[in-house]
Amino acid sequence: MNKATADPPRDRLAWRKATGLDRYDERWAGVLHMAPAPSRSHQALEGSLESYLLTEWSPRGHGEVFHQINVARPGRWPEDFRIPDLVLLLANRRSIDRDEYFDGGPNVVIEIESPGDETRAKLGFYAEIDVREVWIVERDTRRVEVLRLAANAYEAVGAADDGWIPSAETGLELRCREELLEIRRSGEPSSAVRLGPRGRA
C-alpha cells in the first residue's frame, strides 16, 4: 500500500534516502507518494516480460526498453513524476530522454498491478502527458489489458476471439492463458512465448 504526504519530515526523507527506501517514491504534483518494494512475484513477472522485450523485441529495431525510469510531466521534474515498471521508447520520442528522467510521455508504459497499489490512479497523468499505450498486467492472475489513448482518455483494446490483444505501438500481441502471460509478434503465431514466474514457460 502506498502512502502519500505533502510535507514529510526532513529526517524521514534523509533516512529513506540513506537506506535506499526512496527508490520507488514518486511525486504527484508535489505530493510525495511512498511505495514499498515490489513483492517477489511482482519482480519475477516484471523480469520475465523485460527479458522478452530486451531479447525479442528491441533488437529488431522497434525501440528501447527501460526499467523503472522517472517519467515526468514536461517541465515539472522533479515535482511531478511517476515510475512505471517498464517503459518502451520508440525513435519518434527519443527527444524526451534526459537520462535521469523522461520529460514527457514515452510510447508505452507497463504496470504490474498488485492489490491495493496506485496503478489505476496513474492513468490520468499518463493521458495528460500523451503516453500512447498503457499495458496493465495483474500480478496474481496475469490478466492483461492494453489501453490505447483516444481523445485524451484511455480505451481498452478489444481482444480477438482467441484472446490475443494487439498493441499498435509495438507490433506485439498479448493474452493471459492458464494463468500465464503469453506474448507474440503480430501475425506470427509461431513466435508466441509463455512467460512464467521464472522466465519462459
Residue, then its C-alpha position, 0 to 999 in steps of 0.5 A: m500500500n502506498k502512502a502519500t504526504a505533502d510535507p514529510p519530515r526532513d529526517r524521514l526523507a534523509w533516512r529513506k534516502a540513506t537506506g535506499l527506501d526512496r527508490y520507488d517514491e514518486r511525486w504527484a504534483g508535489v505530493l510525495h507518494m511512498a511505495p514499498a518494494p515490489s513483492r517477489s512475484h511482482q519482480a519475477l513477472e516484471g523480469s520475465l516480460e523485460s527479458y522478452l522485450l530486451t531479447e525479442w523485441s528491441p533488437r529488431g529495431h522497434g525501440e528501447v526498453f527501460h526499467q523503472i525510469n522517472v517519467a515526468r510531466p514536461g517541465r515539472w521534474p522533479e515535482d511531478f513524476r511517476i515510475p512505471d515498471l517498464v517503459l518502451l521508447l520508440a525513435n519518434r520520442r527519443s527527444i524526451d530522454r534526459d537520462e535521469y528522467f523522461d520529460g514527457g510521455p514515452n510510447v508505452v508504459i507497463e504496470i504490474e498491478s498488485p492489490g491495493d497499489e496506485t496503478r489505476a490512479k496513474l492513468g490520468f497523468y499518463a493521458e495528460i502527458d500523451v503516453r500512447e499505450v498503457w499495458i496493465v498486467e495483474r500480478d496474481t492472475r496475469r490478466v492483461e489489458v492494453l489501453r490505447l489513448a483516444a481523445n485524451a482518455y484511455e480505451a481498452v483494446g478489444a481482444a480477438d476471439d482467441g484472446w490475443i490483444p494487439s498493441a499498435e505501438t509495438g507490433l506485439e500481441l498479448r493474452c493471459r492463458e492458464e494463468l500465464l502471460e503469453i506474448r507474440r509478434s503480430g501475425e506470427p503465431s509461431s513466435a508466441v512465448r509463455l512467460g512464467p514466474r521464472g522466465r519462459a514457460 
